[in-house]
Amino acid sequence: MKKEILPPSFGDDLVLGLKYPWNHAKRQWNILWALIPIFGWFALAGYGKKIILELVAGRREGLPAFGDFWKNFQEGVMIFIFMIPTFLAIGFLNVIPIVGKLIAFLAHAFLMPWLTINFMVKGKFEALWELEKAYNVVFGNVKEYLVFLLQSAIFCTVYWFASMLLVGIPGLAFGHMYFFTQFYQKHQLKLKK
């Protein structure tokens, strides 16, 4: 008789996410690139894209290898350039009292994670602005999204406290999109069907 494989529970999934940055613990030393102003920052942004692509592809056994510094740097520069209009739009909304700030908060919490991952996966500027698709996916599965949002908030809180001892900084930097990539991966597969 074939045993049914059940999806992990909230707690099991949370533990897997918390462990993720530690599965290849030596790769957390990549955070030291942040000590090189501008060049290191862009290279880390490119590495962040590599992490997101690995997670969306279902490779969740641990952080990927850093790879070529200059390739990561180039990816990071492109990410920054393409994200400028998004930063400006969110910044503009934040200037508008109450309503603008509320819209910016909701966009940041509910749309930006999905849009950012979508942009990283597709590698095209317009993927950052697929607002209708992001809205439909997130709010069409809002209960599930709230679970991932809660798991992500717990993850960030744990690693924020660990950051006070410095050991949490790499985990926070490299693992904060773990749960959002799960949500994206699951619903991208549904969209393709």
C-alpha positions as a Markdown table, in Angstrom:
| # | Residue | x | y | z |
|---|---|---|---|---|
| 1 | Met | 0.0 | 0.0 | 0.0 |
| 2 | Lys | 1.4 | 3.4 | -1.0 |
| 3 | Lys | 1.8 | 5.8 | 1.8 |
| 4 | Glu | 0.4 | 9.3 | 1.2 |
| 5 | Ile | 2.9 | 12.1 | 1.5 |
| 6 | Leu | 1.4 | 15.0 | 3.4 |
| 7 | Pro | 2.6 | 18.6 | 3.0 |
| 8 | Pro | 4.6 | 19.9 | 5.9 |
| 9 | Ser | 2.7 | 21.5 | 8.8 |
| 10 | Phe | 3.1 | 25.2 | 9.6 |
| 11 | Gly | 5.7 | 24.4 | 12.3 |
| 12 | Asp | 7.7 | 21.9 | 10.2 |
| 13 | Asp | 7.8 | 24.2 | 7.3 |
| 14 | Leu | 8.9 | 27.1 | 9.6 |
| 15 | Val | 11.7 | 25.0 | 11.0 |
| 16 | Leu | 12.9 | 24.1 | 7.4 |
| 17 | Gly | 12.9 | 27.8 | 6.6 |
| 18 | Leu | 14.8 | 28.7 | 9.7 |
| 19 | Lys | 17.4 | 26.0 | 9.0 |
| 20 | Tyr | 17.8 | 26.9 | 5.4 |
| 21 | Pro | 20.7 | 29.4 | 5.7 |
| 22 | Trp | 22.6 | 27.0 | 8.0 |
| 23 | Asn | 22.4 | 24.0 | 5.7 |
| 24 | His | 25.5 | 25.2 | 3.9 |
| 25 | Ala | 26.7 | 27.3 | 6.8 |
| 26 | Lys | 30.1 | 28.3 | 5.2 |
| 27 | Arg | 28.2 | 30.1 | 2.5 |
| 28 | Gln | 26.9 | 32.6 | 5.0 |
| 29 | Trp | 30.4 | 34.1 | 4.9 |
| 30 | Asn | 29.4 | 35.6 | 1.6 |
| 31 | Ile | 27.8 | 38.4 | 3.6 |
| 32 | Leu | 31.3 | 39.8 | 4.0 |
| 33 | Trp | 31.1 | 41.1 | 0.5 |
| 34 | Ala | 28.9 | 43.8 | 2.1 |
| 35 | Leu | 32.1 | 45.3 | 3.5 |
| 36 | Ile | 33.2 | 46.3 | 0.0 |
| 37 | Pro | 31.2 | 49.5 | -0.7 |
| 38 | Ile | 29.1 | 49.6 | -3.8 |
| 39 | Phe | 30.8 | 46.7 | -5.7 |
| 40 | Gly | 30.1 | 44.2 | -2.9 |
| 41 | Trp | 26.6 | 45.5 | -2.4 |
| 42 | Phe | 25.7 | 45.0 | -6.0 |
| 43 | Ala | 27.3 | 41.6 | -6.0 |
| 44 | Leu | 25.2 | 40.6 | -3.0 |
| 45 | Ala | 22.1 | 41.8 | -4.8 |
| 46 | Gly | 23.0 | 39.5 | -7.7 |
| 47 | Tyr | 23.6 | 36.7 | -5.3 |
| 48 | Gly | 20.2 | 37.3 | -3.8 |
| 49 | Lys | 18.7 | 36.8 | -7.3 |
| 50 | Lys | 20.6 | 33.5 | -7.5 |
| 51 | Ile | 19.2 | 32.4 | -4.2 |
| 52 | Ile | 15.6 | 33.3 | -5.3 |
| 53 | Leu | 16.0 | 31.4 | -8.6 |
| 54 | Glu | 17.3 | 28.3 | -6.7 |
| 55 | Leu | 14.4 | 28.4 | -4.2 |
| 56 | Val | 11.8 | 28.9 | -6.9 |
| 57 | Ala | 13.3 | 25.9 | -8.8 |
| 58 | Gly | 12.7 | 23.8 | -5.6 |
| 59 | Arg | 16.4 | 23.5 | -4.6 |
| 60 | Arg | 15.9 | 24.2 | -0.9 |
| 61 | Glu | 18.8 | 22.1 | 0.5 |
| 62 | Gly | 20.8 | 25.2 | 1.3 |
| 63 | Leu | 22.4 | 28.4 | 0.0 |
| 64 | Pro | 23.9 | 28.1 | -3.5 |
| 65 | Ala | 27.6 | 28.8 | -4.1 |
| 66 | Phe | 28.4 | 32.5 | -4.6 |
| 67 | Gly | 29.9 | 31.9 | -8.1 |
| 68 | Asp | 31.5 | 34.6 | -10.2 |
| 69 | Phe | 31.8 | 38.0 | -8.4 |
| 70 | Trp | 31.5 | 40.1 | -11.5 |
| 71 | Lys | 28.5 | 38.2 | -12.9 |
| 72 | Asn | 26.8 | 38.7 | -9.6 |
| 73 | Phe | 27.8 | 42.4 | -9.7 |
| 74 | Gln | 26.3 | 42.9 | -13.2 |
| 75 | Glu | 23.1 | 41.2 | -12.1 |
| 76 | Gly | 22.9 | 43.4 | -9.0 |
| 77 | Val | 23.4 | 46.6 | -11.1 |
| 78 | Met | 20.6 | 45.5 | -13.5 |
| 79 | Ile | 18.3 | 44.8 | -10.6 |
| 80 | Phe | 19.0 | 48.2 | -9.1 |
| 81 | Ile | 18.4 | 50.0 | -12.4 |
| 82 | Phe | 15.2 | 48.2 | -13.1 |
| 83 | Met | 13.9 | 48.7 | -9.5 |
| 84 | Ile | 14.4 | 52.5 | -9.5 |
| 85 | Pro | 10.8 | 53.2 | -10.9 |
| 86 | Thr | 9.4 | 50.9 | -8.3 |
| 87 | Phe | 11.3 | 52.6 | -5.5 |
| 88 | Leu | 10.1 | 56.0 | -6.8 |
| 89 | Ala | 6.5 | 54.8 | -7.0 |
| 90 | Ile | 6.5 | 53.5 | -3.4 |
| 91 | Gly | 8.3 | 56.6 | -2.2 |
| 92 | Phe | 5.7 | 58.8 | -3.9 |
| 93 | Leu | 2.9 | 56.9 | -2.2 |
| 94 | Asn | 4.7 | 57.3 | 1.2 |
| 95 | Val | 4.6 | 61.1 | 0.8 |
| 96 | Ile | 0.8 | 61.1 | 0.6 |
| 97 | Pro | -0.5 | 61.2 | 4.2 |
| 98 | Ile | -2.6 | 58.3 | 5.5 |
| 99 | Val | -4.1 | 56.9 | 2.3 |
| 100 | Gly | -0.8 | 56.9 | 0.4 |
| 101 | Lys | 1.0 | 55.4 | 3.3 |
| 102 | Leu | -1.6 | 52.7 | 3.7 |
| 103 | Ile | -1.5 | 51.9 | 0.0 |
| 104 | Ala | 2.3 | 51.8 | 0.1 |
| 105 | Phe | 2.2 | 49.5 | 3.2 |
| 106 | Leu | -0.3 | 47.1 | 1.6 |
| 107 | Ala | 1.6 | 47.1 | -1.7 |
| 108 | His | 4.8 | 46.4 | 0.1 |
| 109 | Ala | 3.4 | 43.6 | 2.2 |
| 110 | Phe | 1.1 | 41.9 | -0.3 |
| 111 | Leu | 2.3 | 42.7 | -3.8 |
| 112 | Met | 6.0 | 43.5 | -3.7 |
| 113 | Pro | 7.3 | 40.1 | -2.6 |
| 114 | Trp | 5.5 | 38.3 | -5.5 |
| 115 | Leu | 6.4 | 41.0 | -8.0 |
| 116 | Thr | 10.1 | 41.0 | -6.9 |
| 117 | Ile | 10.3 | 37.2 | -7.3 |
| 118 | Asn | 8.4 | 37.4 | -10.6 |
| 119 | Phe | 11.0 | 40.0 | -11.8 |
| 120 | Met | 13.9 | 37.8 | -10.7 |
| 121 | Val | 12.5 | 34.7 | -12.4 |
| 122 | Lys | 11.5 | 36.4 | -15.7 |
| 123 | Gly | 14.4 | 38.9 | -15.8 |
| 124 | Lys | 12.3 | 41.5 | -17.5 |
| 125 | Phe | 11.4 | 45.0 | -16.3 |
| 126 | Glu | 7.7 | 44.5 | -17.1 |
| 127 | Ala | 7.5 | 41.5 | -14.7 |
| 128 | Leu | 7.8 | 44.1 | -11.9 |
| 129 | Trp | 4.6 | 45.7 | -13.0 |
| 130 | Glu | 2.3 | 42.7 | -13.5 |
| 131 | Leu | 0.1 | 44.2 | -10.8 |
| 132 | Glu | -3.1 | 42.5 | -11.9 |
| 133 | Lys | -1.5 | 39.1 | -12.0 |
| 134 | Ala | 0.1 | 39.7 | -8.6 |
| 135 | Tyr | -3.2 | 40.9 | -7.1 |
| 136 | Asn | -5.1 | 37.9 | -8.5 |
| 137 | Val | -2.6 | 35.3 | -7.3 |
| 138 | Val | -2.1 | 36.9 | -3.8 |
| 139 | Phe | -5.7 | 37.9 | -3.0 |
| 140 | Gly | -7.1 | 34.8 | -4.8 |
| 141 | Asn | -5.1 | 32.7 | -2.2 |
| 142 | Val | -5.1 | 35.2 | 0.6 |
| 143 | Lys | -5.4 | 32.7 | 3.5 |
| 144 | Glu | -2.4 | 30.7 | 2.2 |
| 145 | Tyr | -0.5 | 34.0 | 1.6 |
| 146 | Leu | -1.1 | 35.1 | 5.1 |
| 147 | Val | 0.4 | 31.8 | 6.4 |
| 148 | Phe | 3.5 | 32.5 | 4.3 |
| 149 | Leu | 3.5 | 36.1 | 5.5 |
| 150 | Leu | 3.3 | 35.0 | 9.1 |
| 151 | Gln | 6.1 | 32.4 | 8.6 |
| 152 | Ser | 8.2 | 35.1 | 7.0 |
| 153 | Ala | 7.6 | 37.5 | 9.9 |
| 154 | Ile | 8.6 | 34.9 | 12.4 |
| 155 | Phe | 11.7 | 34.1 | 10.4 |
| 156 | Cys | 12.7 | 37.8 | 10.2 |
| 157 | Thr | 12.0 | 38.3 | 13.9 |
| 158 | Val | 14.1 | 35.3 | 14.9 |
| 159 | Tyr | 17.0 | 36.4 | 12.7 |
| 160 | Trp | 16.6 | 40.0 | 13.7 |
| 161 | Phe | 17.2 | 39.1 | 17.3 |
| 162 | Ala | 20.1 | 36.8 | 16.3 |
| 163 | Ser | 21.5 | 39.7 | 14.3 |
| 164 | Met | 22.2 | 41.4 | 17.7 |
| 165 | Leu | 24.8 | 38.7 | 18.1 |
| 166 | Leu | 25.9 | 39.1 | 14.5 |
| 167 | Val | 25.2 | 35.5 | 13.6 |
| 168 | Gly | 21.8 | 36.3 | 12.3 |
| 169 | Ile | 22.8 | 38.9 | 9.8 |
| 170 | Pro | 23.6 | 36.4 | 6.9 |
| 171 | Gly | 20.5 | 34.4 | 7.7 |
| 172 | Leu | 18.3 | 37.4 | 7.6 |
| 173 | Ala | 19.9 | 38.7 | 4.4 |
| 174 | Phe | 19.9 | 35.4 | 2.5 |
| 175 | Gly | 16.8 | 33.6 | 3.8 |
| 176 | His | 14.1 | 36.2 | 4.1 |
| 177 | Met | 12.4 | 35.3 | 0.8 |
| 178 | Tyr | 12.3 | 31.5 | 1.6 |
| 179 | Phe | 8.5 | 31.4 | 2.3 |
| 180 | Phe | 7.5 | 33.8 | -0.4 |
| 181 | Thr | 9.4 | 31.7 | -3.0 |
| 182 | Gln | 7.4 | 28.7 | -1.9 |
| 183 | Phe | 4.1 | 30.6 | -2.5 |
| 184 | Tyr | 5.4 | 31.9 | -5.9 |
| 185 | Gln | 6.6 | 28.5 | -7.0 |
| 186 | Lys | 3.3 | 26.8 | -6.1 |
| 187 | His | 1.1 | 29.3 | -7.9 |
| 188 | Gln | 3.3 | 29.7 | -10.9 |
| 189 | Leu | 2.8 | 26.0 | -11.5 |
| 190 | Lys | -0.9 | 26.5 | -11.3 |
| 191 | Leu | -0.8 | 29.4 | -13.8 |
| 192 | Lys | 1.1 | 27.3 | -16.3 |
| 193 | Lys | -1.5 | 24.5 | -16.2 |
